[in-house]
Amino acid sequence: MTDTPPSPAPSPAPSSHAKHPGFAARLARGESRALALAATGCLIVLSLFFLAFPVVDIAASRLFHDPANGFVLSQNPFLQRLRELGPFLVKLVAVLCVLVLLWPFVVAPLSRRLSLRAPVFLLSTLILGPGVLVNAVLKNNWGRPRPNAVDLFGGDAPYVRVWQMTNHCDTNCSFVSGEASSSLWLVTLAFLAPPSWRRAILAVVLPLAVILSANRVAFGGHFLSDTLISWCLTLLVILGVHHLLWGTKGAEARAVRWREGYDRVADAVRARSVSLRQRIAASLRAFAAMMR
């Protein structure tokens, strides 16, 4: 009696990375929902708290104010340079995203392992959060004077509570903080990172966001409430865009279609640019030959 040969072990199921080559690591649906609920809860609680206890807002700014010299830390060279770090990092990430999106139109096709949703996610959250919601809508319309413009700290304008629209400031006002928003926006890098990297990224980005936001309070540029509410709003925008790109039904299939269409357009543009360069080179050679 012959032994029956053992059946081969079943091959492992392909990972999500294998099924979707352009896949960028994302939050689980439960994680995303929990974060959204937490951010919404914090936004409501913080708003009600600072509306009920404006003295806390004022006391936080008073910690950095000298009646004789104003917000003296705003003149500190080290802190001034530190303030520049946040915008520099944001611009660096944004430029890299634009280069990734333009690369296939100019140089060569992108690797299929690189997700187009990653740069789209980063740029869209930057535009919608710090750009549109914070700077264009809130800072330019709510009219809250900055601490250094308030009469409590040597200015002429009255103190205005959070969410109260006034005409005491015309544009680029205190509510909410743009730099706090853009520094918190850097957590998007953790959203796109593999789970094993997220803690390390957050360990760098979150303290940096706290430092840069506290810097604005110390400079008299924003109240504490401006920075905290700005964080909540920015995180909600990030989570909303993340859900649209990764969490909705058919998101993976849409991503594949977007990528295929994007690659076709990029290939056509690149081919036409090559043809144009060849014609220009031929014309230059003909012109050079005439000059001999």
N, C-alpha and C positions, 0 to 999 in steps of 0.2 A: 504493500500500500504506500503510495507516494504521498509525501507531505504537500499540502496545498501551499503554494508560495504566498507569503504575506502580501496583502493588498497595500499598494503604495499609500503613504500618508497623504491626506488631502493638502493641497497647496494652500498656503495662507491667503486669506481674503485680501485683496488689494487695499492698501490704505487710502484714505481720502486724498492724500497727496498724489498717489498714483492715478486715481480716478480723475482728479482735477489738477492738471499740471500747473495751472496758474493759481493754485489755491494759496491763499495767505492765511496763516493761523488766525483763528478768531475766537471770540468768547463763546462759551456754550450759551444756549438760549436762556437757561435758568440764571446764569451769571449776569447776562445783559439785563434781564427783567429785574433782578434784585438791585443792580446798580441804578437802574432808572427809578425804581421806587425809592431808593435811599436818597438819590439826588433830588427828587421831587419833594420828599419829606423834609430834607435839609433846607431847600429853598423856601418852603412854607414856614417852617419853624424860625429860620433866621430872619425872614421878612417880618413876621409877627413880633419877634423878640426885639428887633431894632426899632420897630414902630412904637412898641410899648416902653422900651427903655433906651431912649436916645442918649441918655447920660453915659452909657457904656461906650457908644461911638465917640462921644466927645472926650471921655477919659482916655481912650486909647490914643487919640491924637495928641492929647495934652502931655502924654508921657514923653513925647519927642519935641515939645515946643518950649522954647525959652522966651519969656515975656520981653526980654531985652533984645534978643537977637533972632527971634523967629525959629524956624525949623533949621537948626544949625547943621544937622547931618546932611542936608541937601548940598552943602558946600564941601563935603568930605570927598577928596579925590578918589579914594579907593571905592567908596560906595557909588560914586558917579560912573566909574568904570564897570563896576558890577552891574549897574543898571543896563549898560550896553550889551551885556552878555545874552539876556533873554531875546531881544530883537535879532541879534546876530544868529543865534541858534535857529530861531524860527525861519529867518531868511535862508539859512543854509539848507534846511530840510526842504523848504519850498522850491529852491533852485534845483536841488537834486531831483525832486519830483518832476519838474518841468523838463529837465534833461532826459529823464527816463521816458517821458511821453513823446519827446521830439526825436529821440535817438533813431527809431525805426524809419522815420521820414527822411533822415539825412545820411545815416551811416549804414546800419545793418539791422535785420530783424532782431527783436528781443528774444531771449531764451523763453521757451514755453514754460519753464519753471518759474518765471517771474510774473506775478499777477498784476494785471493792469488795475485791478480794483484797489491795490495798495496806494499808488500815487493819487488816484482819483479820490479815495477816501481822505487822504491827508489834505489835499488841496481844497476839496469841497468843505470839509469841516473848518478849515482855516478861514475860508471866505465867508461861510455862513455864520460861524460863531464869533470869533474876534472881529471879523470884517463887518458883516451886515448887522447882526443882532446887537452886538456890544457897541461898536463905534458909530455905525450909520444910524441906527434906530435909537438906542438908549442915550448914549453920550451926547448926541446932537439934538435931542428933543426933550429930555426930562428936566434940564435946567438946574441941576443941583450944583451949587457952588462948591469948589474944592476947599479943603480945610484952610489952605493958606490965603483964601479969599474971604473967609468967614470972619465976622466981627469978634468972635471969641478968641481968634488968634491973630488979631491985628489987621484984618481986612475990613471991607465995607458991607459985605452981604450977610444976610441972616443964615443961621443954620437951618437946613432943610432935611426932613426925615426921608428915609428910603421910599421909593415909589411915588413920591409926591412931585407932580409936574409944576414947575414955576418958571418965571421969566427972569430969575436972578442971574442966570448964566445963559449966554446965547449959543455957544457951540463948544465942542470938546470939553464937556463938563465932567463932573466927578462921578456921576452914577451911570454905568458901573466902571470898574477899572479895566482898561484895554490891555495893559501889560500883565495884569493878573490873569486875564483871559488867555492871552497868547502863551504865557508860561505854563498854565494848566493844560493848554492844547498839546503840549509835548507828550502827554500821556498817551496820545494816539500811537506813538511808537510801540508802547507795550501792548496795545490792542493787536498789532500786526505781528508781534514777535511770537516765536514758539513758546508754549507754556513754561518750559524750563528756563527761559530768559526773562520772563515778565517781572519776577521779583527783583532781579538785578537792575532792570531798567527803571522800575518804579522807585527803587532805593536811591537812584540818582535824580530822577525827574521830580518826584514829589518834594523832597527837601529844597531843590532848586526853586520850585514854584513858590514854596513858603517864603524863602529868603527874598526872592524878587518882589513878591507881593508885600511883604513886610517893609521892604525898602521904600515902596511907594507911600506907605503910611508914615514912615519915618521922615520922608521928604516933604510931607504936608501936601502931597499930590492927591491922596485919596483917603477916605475914611475906611475904617476896618470893615464896615458893612459893604462898601463898594467892592472890596476884594473877595469877600466870602460869597456874596451873591453872584458875583461874576464867575467864580468857580462853578457854582451849581448850574448856572445857565449854560456855560460852555460844555460841561459834562453832558447835559441833556441833549445838546446839539450833536455832540460826538456819538452818543448812544443812538440817537434817532437815525443819523446817516449810516451808522454801522448796521442797524437793523434793516434799513432799506437795501443795503448792498449784500448782506449775508444772511439775514434772518427771515426774509419774506419768502413765500412760496415761489418756486421756480428760479430762485436767485442764482443757483449754479448754472442752470441752462442759459439764463440771460447772460451770465458772465462769459460763457463759451461763445455765444452769438456775438456779443460785443467784441470779443477778442478777434474772432474771425473777420468781422467787418473792419475792425481797426487795422488788422494786418493787411487786408486787401487794399485799403486806401493808402496805407503807408508804402506798400510795394509799388503801387501805381505812381505815387508822387516821387519815390526814390528813382524809379526807372526813367521817369520823365526828366528828372534833374540830371541823371547821368547822360541822357541823350542831349540835353541842353549844354552840359559841360563839354561833351564831345564836339558839338557844333561850334561852340566858342573857341575851343582849342584848334579846330580845323581852320576857322577864320583867321585866328592869330598866326597860324603857320603860313597861310596864304598871303597874309599881309607882310609877314617877315620875308617871304620869298620875293615879293614885289620890290622890296627895298634893297635887294642885293645888287 
